[in-house]
Amino acid sequence: MEQITVGIIGAGFIGPAHVEAVRRLGFVKVAAIAGTTSERAEQKAAELDIPQAYGDYRELLNDPNIQVVHNCTPNDVHFEINRDIMLAGKHVMAEKPLAMNSRESADLLRIARSSGVVHGVNFNYRQFPILKQLRTLVERGDLGDVHLIHGSYLQDWLLYETDYSWRLDPEIGGKTRAVADIGSHWCDTVQYVSGKRIRQVFADFSTVLPMRKRAEQDIATFGNSVQSTQDMTEYEVETEDCASVLLRFDDGTKGVFTVSQVSAGRKNRLSFEMNGAKQSAFWNQEEPHRLWVGHRDRPNEMLLADPSLFTEEAQSAIHLPGGHNEGWPDALKNQMLHFYTFIREGKNPSIDHCDFATFEDGHRSMQLIDAILRSNEESRWVTIGE
């Protein structure tokens, strides 16, 4: 089997996760990585055993052997790099958010449709096998008519005033932080599982730490806060630490979610509950192999991820026997498996069904983020795309 040759742009937190995921496929070769400087790229290439390092992503795009490029960079350069990847005629797997706003994402979607390349966005939570099983339960009516969807995505890595990330800078991360960074994942996941689209939003943002202190040295994403306050610069925070958003779905279903990056003890807790006329279902990403099913007139149940009990689609996302837990890296692997199988089979995202998020989903997500931001600013219900 001929291998697909890949280049990675971005040497930070998420880039190595992409490298590990695609290497697990067996038919994909990571041939190059590009960073902000040659030194940084060469260091990361040595750590990850990648043959070629570039200090400028354009050099990577000029490499004729590279067929697919992963954009794992900060938000402010997503548009430019995604555009350049497609204009170079290479398939693209982009980190979310797709761009800084829906105007940019609309341009990227237009280029994606006209270029003929395969385009994906890393909304990997939809690739957990138990969520594929839940999606089937919803589709066949096991829950009954779903009337309420609610949940949260909670983290604590920005709890202290000395915690820092480029995401705190609106020039780099964008005008909204918690909503764009983790709320986008929550919304994509519940829309995928429920089969419903969010139509209207009413948002309320909160900045818990309006002033923060930044250390001279860099702190990695999800890294520990600096303990000393020496050699620190105080700065004003312009984006939200947490937010709550009321939802109206396209079929009239109601919903609400809360996002926070300042919730002590919650490391990466994406959770949601769907309440239907017959049953309820609850899932928590920190226990991804469990699905709670609630009943009115009999004992509640806990469904465990087991291929012998799942539908064929859900079985395809499980790679170990029941009782051998799989988690976030495996969902990411599933995302890459669907994406690269699609490429290997010569399919076209404009024609063929994609079992991964595409730029269509990425643009819709940007429209949703823009609507949530506008709702908070104007204190009113906002319709997606208005």
C-alpha positions as a Markdown table, in Angstrom:
| # | Residue | x | y | z |
|---|---|---|---|---|
| 1 | Met | 0.0 | 0.0 | 0.0 |
| 2 | Glu | 1.4 | 3.4 | -1.0 |
| 3 | Gln | 1.8 | 5.7 | 1.9 |
| 4 | Ile | 0.3 | 9.2 | 2.1 |
| 5 | Thr | 2.9 | 11.9 | 2.9 |
| 6 | Val | 2.1 | 14.5 | 5.4 |
| 7 | Gly | 3.5 | 17.8 | 6.7 |
| 8 | Ile | 2.6 | 19.4 | 10.0 |
| 9 | Ile | 2.5 | 23.2 | 10.5 |
| 10 | Gly | 2.8 | 24.1 | 14.2 |
| 11 | Ala | 5.1 | 22.8 | 16.8 |
| 12 | Gly | 3.1 | 23.6 | 19.9 |
| 13 | Phe | 0.7 | 21.5 | 22.1 |
| 14 | Ile | -1.6 | 20.0 | 19.5 |
| 15 | Gly | 0.9 | 19.4 | 16.6 |
| 16 | Pro | 2.6 | 16.4 | 18.3 |
| 17 | Ala | -0.9 | 14.9 | 19.1 |
| 18 | His | -1.7 | 15.0 | 15.3 |
| 19 | Val | 1.7 | 13.4 | 14.6 |
| 20 | Glu | 1.0 | 10.5 | 17.0 |
| 21 | Ala | -2.5 | 10.0 | 15.7 |
| 22 | Val | -1.6 | 9.7 | 12.0 |
| 23 | Arg | 1.4 | 7.5 | 12.7 |
| 24 | Arg | -1.0 | 5.0 | 14.3 |
| 25 | Leu | -2.8 | 4.5 | 10.9 |
| 26 | Gly | 0.1 | 2.7 | 9.3 |
| 27 | Phe | -0.4 | 4.1 | 5.8 |
| 28 | Val | 0.5 | 7.7 | 6.6 |
| 29 | Lys | 4.1 | 9.1 | 6.8 |
| 30 | Val | 4.9 | 12.3 | 8.6 |
| 31 | Ala | 7.7 | 13.8 | 6.4 |
| 32 | Ala | 8.1 | 17.4 | 7.5 |
| 33 | Ile | 7.2 | 19.9 | 10.2 |
| 34 | Ala | 7.2 | 23.7 | 10.1 |
| 35 | Gly | 7.6 | 26.1 | 13.0 |
| 36 | Thr | 7.9 | 29.8 | 13.7 |
| 37 | Thr | 11.7 | 29.5 | 13.5 |
| 38 | Ser | 14.1 | 27.0 | 12.0 |
| 39 | Glu | 15.5 | 26.3 | 15.5 |
| 40 | Arg | 12.1 | 25.5 | 16.9 |
| 41 | Ala | 11.1 | 23.4 | 14.0 |
| 42 | Glu | 14.4 | 21.4 | 14.1 |
| 43 | Gln | 14.1 | 20.9 | 17.8 |
| 44 | Lys | 10.5 | 19.5 | 17.4 |
| 45 | Ala | 11.5 | 17.4 | 14.4 |
| 46 | Ala | 14.3 | 15.8 | 16.4 |
| 47 | Glu | 11.9 | 15.1 | 19.3 |
| 48 | Leu | 9.4 | 13.5 | 17.0 |
| 49 | Asp | 11.8 | 11.8 | 14.6 |
| 50 | Ile | 10.5 | 13.8 | 11.6 |
| 51 | Pro | 13.0 | 13.9 | 8.7 |
| 52 | Gln | 12.5 | 17.5 | 7.5 |
| 53 | Ala | 12.1 | 20.8 | 9.4 |
| 54 | Tyr | 11.2 | 24.2 | 8.0 |
| 55 | Gly | 11.3 | 27.6 | 9.6 |
| 56 | Asp | 8.7 | 28.9 | 7.2 |
| 57 | Tyr | 5.5 | 27.0 | 6.4 |
| 58 | Arg | 5.7 | 28.2 | 2.8 |
| 59 | Glu | 8.8 | 26.1 | 2.3 |
| 60 | Leu | 6.8 | 23.1 | 3.5 |
| 61 | Leu | 4.0 | 23.9 | 1.0 |
| 62 | Asn | 6.6 | 24.1 | -1.8 |
| 63 | Asp | 7.7 | 20.5 | -1.1 |
| 64 | Pro | 6.2 | 18.5 | -4.0 |
| 65 | Asn | 6.2 | 15.2 | -1.9 |
| 66 | Ile | 3.8 | 16.6 | 0.7 |
| 67 | Gln | 0.2 | 15.6 | -0.1 |
| 68 | Val | -1.6 | 16.6 | 3.1 |
| 69 | Val | -0.9 | 19.4 | 5.5 |
| 70 | His | -2.1 | 19.7 | 9.1 |
| 71 | Asn | -2.6 | 23.3 | 10.3 |
| 72 | Cys | -1.9 | 23.2 | 14.1 |
| 73 | Thr | -1.1 | 26.9 | 14.6 |
| 74 | Pro | -2.6 | 29.7 | 16.8 |
| 75 | Asn | -6.0 | 31.1 | 15.7 |
| 76 | Asp | -4.8 | 34.4 | 14.1 |
| 77 | Val | -3.0 | 32.6 | 11.3 |
| 78 | His | -5.6 | 29.9 | 10.6 |
| 79 | Phe | -7.1 | 31.8 | 7.7 |
| 80 | Glu | -3.9 | 32.6 | 5.9 |
| 81 | Ile | -2.4 | 29.2 | 6.3 |
| 82 | Asn | -5.5 | 27.2 | 5.5 |
| 83 | Arg | -5.9 | 29.3 | 2.3 |
| 84 | Asp | -2.3 | 28.8 | 1.3 |
| 85 | Ile | -2.5 | 25.1 | 1.8 |
| 86 | Met | -5.5 | 24.7 | -0.5 |
| 87 | Leu | -4.1 | 27.1 | -3.1 |
| 88 | Ala | -1.0 | 24.9 | -3.1 |
| 89 | Gly | -3.3 | 22.0 | -4.1 |
| 90 | Lys | -2.8 | 20.0 | -0.9 |
| 91 | His | -5.4 | 18.4 | 1.3 |
| 92 | Val | -5.9 | 20.1 | 4.7 |
| 93 | Met | -6.7 | 19.0 | 8.2 |
| 94 | Ala | -7.2 | 22.2 | 10.2 |
| 95 | Glu | -7.5 | 22.9 | 13.9 |
| 96 | Lys | -10.5 | 24.7 | 15.1 |
| 97 | Pro | -11.6 | 27.5 | 15.0 |
| 98 | Leu | -11.4 | 27.5 | 11.2 |
| 99 | Ala | -10.7 | 31.2 | 11.1 |
| 100 | Met | -11.0 | 34.4 | 13.3 |
| 101 | Asn | -14.6 | 35.1 | 12.1 |
| 102 | Ser | -17.3 | 33.8 | 9.8 |
| 103 | Arg | -16.3 | 36.2 | 7.0 |
| 104 | Glu | -12.9 | 34.5 | 6.8 |
| 105 | Ser | -14.4 | 31.0 | 7.1 |
| 106 | Ala | -16.8 | 31.7 | 4.3 |
| 107 | Asp | -13.9 | 32.5 | 2.0 |
| 108 | Leu | -12.1 | 29.3 | 3.1 |
| 109 | Leu | -15.2 | 27.3 | 2.4 |
| 110 | Arg | -15.5 | 28.9 | -1.1 |
| 111 | Ile | -11.8 | 28.0 | -1.8 |
| 112 | Ala | -12.3 | 24.5 | -0.5 |
| 113 | Arg | -15.3 | 23.8 | -2.7 |
| 114 | Ser | -13.5 | 25.1 | -5.8 |
| 115 | Ser | -10.1 | 23.6 | -5.2 |
| 116 | Gly | -11.2 | 20.0 | -5.1 |
| 117 | Val | -9.0 | 19.2 | -2.1 |
| 118 | Val | -10.2 | 17.1 | 0.9 |
| 119 | His | -10.8 | 19.5 | 3.8 |
| 120 | Gly | -11.3 | 18.6 | 7.5 |
| 121 | Val | -11.6 | 20.3 | 10.8 |
| 122 | Asn | -10.5 | 18.6 | 14.0 |
| 123 | Phe | -13.8 | 18.2 | 15.9 |
| 124 | Asn | -12.7 | 14.8 | 17.2 |
| 125 | Tyr | -15.1 | 14.4 | 20.1 |
| 126 | Arg | -17.7 | 13.2 | 17.7 |
| 127 | Gln | -15.4 | 10.2 | 17.1 |
| 128 | Phe | -15.9 | 8.6 | 20.5 |
| 129 | Pro | -17.5 | 5.2 | 19.9 |
| 130 | Ile | -20.1 | 5.6 | 22.6 |
| 131 | Leu | -21.3 | 8.8 | 21.0 |
| 132 | Lys | -21.8 | 7.1 | 17.7 |
| 133 | Gln | -23.9 | 4.5 | 19.6 |
| 134 | Leu | -25.9 | 7.3 | 21.3 |
| 135 | Arg | -26.4 | 8.9 | 17.9 |
| 136 | Thr | -28.0 | 5.7 | 16.7 |
| 137 | Leu | -30.2 | 5.5 | 19.8 |
| 138 | Val | -31.4 | 9.0 | 19.1 |
| 139 | Glu | -32.1 | 8.3 | 15.4 |
| 140 | Arg | -34.1 | 5.1 | 16.1 |
| 141 | Gly | -36.2 | 6.8 | 18.8 |
| 142 | Asp | -35.0 | 5.0 | 21.9 |
| 143 | Leu | -35.0 | 8.3 | 23.8 |
| 144 | Gly | -38.2 | 9.5 | 22.3 |
| 145 | Asp | -38.6 | 13.1 | 21.2 |
| 146 | Val | -35.7 | 15.0 | 22.7 |
| 147 | His | -36.9 | 18.2 | 24.3 |
| 148 | Leu | -33.9 | 19.4 | 26.3 |
| 149 | Ile | -30.1 | 19.3 | 25.8 |
| 150 | His | -27.9 | 20.8 | 28.5 |
| 151 | Gly | -24.3 | 20.5 | 29.7 |
| 152 | Ser | -21.0 | 22.1 | 30.1 |
| 153 | Tyr | -17.3 | 22.1 | 29.2 |
| 154 | Leu | -15.2 | 22.9 | 32.2 |
| 155 | Gln | -11.4 | 23.4 | 32.7 |
| 156 | Asp | -9.2 | 25.0 | 35.3 |
| 157 | Trp | -5.9 | 25.7 | 33.6 |
| 158 | Leu | -6.5 | 29.5 | 33.6 |
| 159 | Leu | -7.7 | 29.7 | 37.2 |
| 160 | Tyr | -4.8 | 31.7 | 38.6 |
| 161 | Glu | -3.9 | 35.3 | 37.6 |
| 162 | Thr | -0.4 | 34.1 | 36.7 |
| 163 | Asp | -1.7 | 31.4 | 34.2 |
| 164 | Tyr | -1.0 | 32.5 | 30.7 |
| 165 | Ser | -1.6 | 31.4 | 27.1 |
| 166 | Trp | -1.7 | 33.1 | 23.7 |
| 167 | Arg | -5.4 | 32.4 | 23.8 |
| 168 | Leu | -5.7 | 35.3 | 26.3 |
| 169 | Asp | -4.6 | 37.8 | 23.6 |
| 170 | Pro | -7.6 | 38.7 | 21.4 |
| 171 | Glu | -5.2 | 39.6 | 18.6 |
| 172 | Ile | -4.1 | 36.0 | 18.5 |
| 173 | Gly | -6.9 | 34.0 | 20.0 |
| 174 | Gly | -9.9 | 36.1 | 18.8 |
| 175 | Lys | -12.6 | 38.2 | 20.5 |
| 176 | Thr | -14.0 | 35.2 | 22.3 |
| 177 | Arg | -11.9 | 32.7 | 24.2 |
| 178 | Ala | -13.7 | 30.0 | 26.2 |
| 179 | Val | -16.6 | 29.9 | 23.7 |
| 180 | Ala | -14.4 | 29.5 | 20.7 |
| 181 | Asp | -11.8 | 27.3 | 22.3 |
| 182 | Ile | -14.0 | 24.7 | 24.1 |
| 183 | Gly | -17.6 | 25.8 | 23.5 |
| 184 | Ser | -17.1 | 25.1 | 19.8 |
| 185 | His | -16.4 | 21.5 | 20.7 |
| 186 | Trp | -19.4 | 21.2 | 22.9 |
| 187 | Cys | -21.7 | 22.6 | 20.2 |
| 188 | Asp | -20.3 | 20.4 | 17.5 |
| 189 | Thr | -20.6 | 17.3 | 19.6 |
| 190 | Val | -24.2 | 17.8 | 20.7 |
| 191 | Gln | -25.3 | 18.8 | 17.2 |
| 192 | Tyr | -23.7 | 15.7 | 15.7 |
| 193 | Val | -25.2 | 13.3 | 18.3 |
| 194 | Ser | -28.7 | 14.8 | 18.3 |
| 195 | Gly | -28.9 | 15.5 | 14.6 |
| 196 | Lys | -30.3 | 18.9 | 15.4 |
| 197 | Arg | -28.8 | 22.3 | 14.5 |
| 198 | Ile | -28.6 | 25.3 | 16.8 |
| 199 | Arg | -30.7 | 28.1 | 15.4 |
| 200 | Gln | -30.6 | 30.9 | 18.0 |
| 201 | Val | -28.5 | 31.8 | 21.0 |
| 202 | Phe | -28.6 | 34.1 | 24.0 |
| 203 | Ala | -25.2 | 34.5 | 25.7 |
| 204 | Asp | -23.8 | 35.9 | 28.9 |
| 205 | Phe | -20.0 | 36.2 | 29.3 |
| 206 | Ser | -18.0 | 36.7 | 32.5 |
| 207 | Thr | -14.4 | 37.7 | 32.9 |
| 208 | Val | -13.5 | 36.5 | 36.4 |
| 209 | Leu | -9.9 | 37.8 | 36.3 |
| 210 | Pro | -10.0 | 41.2 | 34.6 |
| 211 | Met | -6.3 | 41.7 | 35.3 |
| 212 | Arg | -3.7 | 39.0 | 35.0 |
| 213 | Lys | 0.1 | 38.8 | 35.3 |
| 214 | Arg | 2.3 | 37.4 | 32.5 |
| 215 | Ala | 5.7 | 35.9 | 33.2 |
| 216 | Glu | 8.7 | 36.7 | 31.0 |
| 217 | Gln | 9.1 | 33.0 | 30.1 |
| 218 | Asp | 6.5 | 31.1 | 28.1 |
| 219 | Ile | 4.1 | 28.7 | 29.8 |
| 220 | Ala | 2.9 | 25.7 | 27.7 |
| 221 | Thr | -0.8 | 25.1 | 27.1 |
| 222 | Phe | -2.3 | 23.3 | 30.2 |
| 223 | Gly | 1.1 | 24.0 | 31.9 |
| 224 | Asn | 1.5 | 24.9 | 35.6 |
| 225 | Ser | 1.2 | 28.5 | 36.7 |
| 226 | Val | 4.3 | 30.4 | 37.6 |
| 227 | Gln | 4.6 | 30.6 | 41.4 |
| 228 | Ser | 6.8 | 33.7 | 41.7 |
| 229 | Thr | 5.4 | 37.1 | 40.9 |
| 230 | Gln | 8.8 | 38.5 | 40.0 |
| 231 | Asp | 9.5 | 39.6 | 36.5 |
| 232 | Met | 5.8 | 39.7 | 35.6 |
| 233 | Thr | 3.8 | 42.2 | 33.6 |
| 234 | Glu | 0.2 | 43.0 | 34.5 |
| 235 | Tyr | -2.3 | 43.3 | 31.7 |
| 236 | Glu | -6.0 | 43.7 | 31.1 |
| 237 | Val | -8.0 | 40.7 | 30.0 |
| 238 | Glu | -10.5 | 41.4 | 27.2 |
| 239 | Thr | -12.0 | 37.9 | 26.7 |
| 240 | Glu | -14.3 | 35.7 | 28.8 |
| 241 | Asp | -13.2 | 33.2 | 31.4 |
| 242 | Cys | -16.6 | 31.6 | 31.4 |
| 243 | Ala | -19.9 | 31.9 | 29.7 |
| 244 | Ser | -23.5 | 30.5 | 29.7 |
| 245 | Val | -25.5 | 30.2 | 26.5 |
| 246 | Leu | -29.2 | 29.5 | 26.0 |
| 247 | Leu | -30.0 | 27.6 | 22.9 |
| 248 | Arg | -32.9 | 27.1 | 20.5 |
| 249 | Phe | -32.5 | 24.3 | 18.0 |
| 250 | Asp | -34.0 | 24.2 | 14.5 |
| 251 | Asp | -36.9 | 21.9 | 15.6 |
| 252 | Gly | -37.8 | 23.9 | 18.7 |
| 253 | Thr | -35.7 | 21.8 | 21.2 |
| 254 | Lys | -34.3 | 24.0 | 24.0 |
| 255 | Gly | -30.8 | 23.8 | 25.4 |
| 256 | Val | -28.2 | 25.5 | 27.5 |
| 257 | Phe | -24.5 | 25.1 | 28.1 |
| 258 | Thr | -21.8 | 26.6 | 30.3 |
| 259 | Val | -18.1 | 26.9 | 29.4 |
| 260 | Ser | -15.3 | 27.8 | 31.9 |
| 261 | Gln | -11.5 | 27.7 | 32.0 |
| 262 | Val | -11.5 | 28.7 | 35.7 |
| 263 | Ser | -13.3 | 25.8 | 37.4 |
| 264 | Ala | -11.0 | 24.3 | 40.0 |
| 265 | Gly | -10.6 | 20.5 | 39.7 |
| 266 | Arg | -12.2 | 20.2 | 36.3 |
| 267 | Lys | -9.4 | 19.4 | 33.8 |
| 268 | Asn | -11.2 | 18.7 | 30.6 |
| 269 | Arg | -14.8 | 17.9 | 31.4 |
| 270 | Leu | -17.0 | 18.1 | 28.4 |
| 271 | Ser | -20.4 | 16.7 | 29.4 |
| 272 | Phe | -24.0 | 16.8 | 28.2 |
| 273 | Glu | -27.4 | 15.3 | 28.9 |
| 274 | Met | -30.2 | 14.8 | 26.5 |
| 275 | Asn | -33.8 | 14.5 | 27.9 |
| 276 | Gly | -36.3 | 12.7 | 25.8 |
| 277 | Ala | -40.0 | 11.6 | 26.2 |
| 278 | Lys | -38.9 | 8.0 | 26.9 |
| 279 | Gln | -35.3 | 8.2 | 28.3 |
| 280 | Ser | -32.4 | 10.5 | 29.1 |
| 281 | Ala | -28.8 | 10.0 | 28.3 |
| 282 | Phe | -25.7 | 11.6 | 29.9 |
| 283 | Trp | -22.0 | 11.5 | 28.8 |
| 284 | Asn | -18.8 | 12.9 | 30.3 |
| 285 | Gln | -15.6 | 13.0 | 28.3 |
| 286 | Glu | -13.5 | 12.3 | 31.4 |
| 287 | Glu | -15.2 | 8.9 | 31.5 |
| 288 | Pro | -15.6 | 8.3 | 27.8 |
| 289 | His | -16.4 | 4.6 | 28.0 |
| 290 | Arg | -19.6 | 5.2 | 30.0 |
| 291 | Leu | -23.1 | 6.3 | 28.9 |
| 292 | Trp | -25.7 | 6.8 | 31.6 |
| 293 | Val | -29.2 | 6.0 | 30.5 |
| 294 | Gly | -32.1 | 7.3 | 32.7 |
| 295 | His | -35.6 | 5.9 | 33.1 |
| 296 | Arg | -38.8 | 7.0 | 34.8 |
| 297 | Asp | -40.2 | 3.6 | 35.9 |
| 298 | Arg | -37.3 | 1.3 | 36.2 |
| 299 | Pro | -33.7 | 1.4 | 37.4 |
| 300 | Asn | -31.3 | 3.6 | 35.5 |
| 301 | Glu | -28.5 | 1.9 | 33.4 |
| 302 | Met | -24.8 | 2.4 | 32.7 |
| 303 | Leu | -23.8 | 1.4 | 29.2 |
| 304 | Leu | -20.2 | 0.5 | 28.8 |
| 305 | Ala | -18.3 | 0.7 | 25.5 |
| 306 | Asp | -18.2 | -2.9 | 24.2 |
| 307 | Pro | -18.1 | -3.8 | 20.5 |
| 308 | Ser | -20.2 | -6.9 | 21.1 |
| 309 | Leu | -23.1 | -4.6 | 22.2 |
| 310 | Phe | -22.8 | -1.8 | 19.7 |
| 311 | Thr | -24.1 | -1.0 | 16.3 |
| 312 | Glu | -21.8 | -1.6 | 13.3 |
| 313 | Glu | -20.9 | 2.1 | 13.0 |
| 314 | Ala | -20.0 | 2.4 | 16.6 |
| 315 | Gln | -18.1 | -0.9 | 16.5 |
| 316 | Ser | -15.8 | 0.6 | 13.8 |
| 317 | Ala | -14.7 | 3.2 | 16.2 |
| 318 | Ile | -13.6 | 0.6 | 18.9 |
| 319 | His | -10.2 | -1.0 | 18.4 |
| 320 | Leu | -9.9 | -3.1 | 21.6 |
| 321 | Pro | -12.1 | -5.7 | 23.3 |
| 322 | Gly | -14.7 | -4.5 | 25.9 |
| 323 | Gly | -13.1 | -3.4 | 29.2 |
| 324 | His | -10.0 | -2.0 | 27.5 |
| 325 | Asn | -10.7 | 1.7 | 27.8 |
| 326 | Glu | -10.0 | 4.0 | 24.9 |
| 327 | Gly | -10.0 | 7.8 | 25.2 |
| 328 | Trp | -9.1 | 11.1 | 23.7 |
| 329 | Pro | -6.1 | 10.0 | 21.6 |
| 330 | Asp | -8.2 | 7.2 | 20.1 |
| 331 | Ala | -11.0 | 9.6 | 19.2 |
| 332 | Leu | -8.4 | 11.7 | 17.4 |
| 333 | Lys | -7.1 | 8.6 | 15.7 |
| 334 | Asn | -10.6 | 7.8 | 14.5 |
| 335 | Gln | -10.9 | 11.3 | 13.1 |
| 336 | Met | -7.7 | 10.8 | 11.2 |
| 337 | Leu | -8.6 | 7.3 | 10.0 |
| 338 | His | -11.8 | 8.6 | 8.4 |
| 339 | Phe | -10.1 | 11.6 | 6.9 |
| 340 | Tyr | -7.2 | 9.6 | 5.4 |
| 341 | Thr | -9.3 | 6.7 | 4.2 |
| 342 | Phe | -11.4 | 9.3 | 2.4 |
| 343 | Ile | -8.3 | 10.6 | 0.7 |
| 344 | Arg | -7.0 | 7.1 | -0.1 |
| 345 | Glu | -10.3 | 6.2 | -1.7 |
| 346 | Gly | -10.2 | 9.3 | -3.9 |
| 347 | Lys | -13.5 | 10.7 | -2.6 |
| 348 | Asn | -14.8 | 14.2 | -3.0 |
| 349 | Pro | -16.2 | 16.1 | 0.1 |
| 350 | Ser | -18.6 | 18.0 | -2.2 |
| 351 | Ile | -20.2 | 14.7 | -3.4 |
| 352 | Asp | -19.4 | 11.9 | -1.0 |
| 353 | His | -20.5 | 11.4 | 2.6 |
| 354 | Cys | -17.8 | 12.4 | 5.1 |
| 355 | Asp | -17.7 | 10.8 | 8.6 |
| 356 | Phe | -15.5 | 13.7 | 9.8 |
| 357 | Ala | -16.0 | 17.4 | 10.2 |
| 358 | Thr | -15.3 | 19.4 | 7.1 |
| 359 | Phe | -14.9 | 23.1 | 6.3 |
| 360 | Glu | -18.7 | 23.1 | 6.0 |
| 361 | Asp | -18.9 | 22.3 | 9.7 |
| 362 | Gly | -16.0 | 24.7 | 10.5 |
| 363 | His | -17.8 | 27.6 | 8.8 |
| 364 | Arg | -21.1 | 26.8 | 10.5 |
| 365 | Ser | -19.2 | 26.7 | 13.8 |
| 366 | Met | -17.7 | 30.2 | 13.1 |
| 367 | Gln | -21.2 | 31.5 | 12.4 |
| 368 | Leu | -22.3 | 30.1 | 15.7 |
| 369 | Ile | -19.4 | 31.7 | 17.5 |
| 370 | Asp | -20.0 | 35.1 | 15.9 |
| 371 | Ala | -23.7 | 34.9 | 16.9 |
| 372 | Ile | -22.8 | 34.0 | 20.5 |
| 373 | Leu | -20.4 | 36.9 | 20.7 |
| 374 | Arg | -22.9 | 39.3 | 19.2 |
| 375 | Ser | -25.6 | 38.1 | 21.6 |
| 376 | Asn | -23.4 | 38.8 | 24.6 |
| 377 | Glu | -22.6 | 42.3 | 23.3 |
| 378 | Glu | -26.2 | 43.2 | 22.5 |
| 379 | Ser | -28.0 | 41.2 | 25.3 |
| 380 | Arg | -30.5 | 39.6 | 22.9 |
| 381 | Trp | -31.4 | 36.4 | 21.0 |
| 382 | Val | -29.3 | 36.2 | 17.8 |
| 383 | Thr | -30.1 | 33.9 | 14.9 |
| 384 | Ile | -27.2 | 32.0 | 13.4 |
| 385 | Gly | -26.0 | 33.6 | 10.2 |
| 386 | Glu | -28.1 | 36.8 | 10.6 |
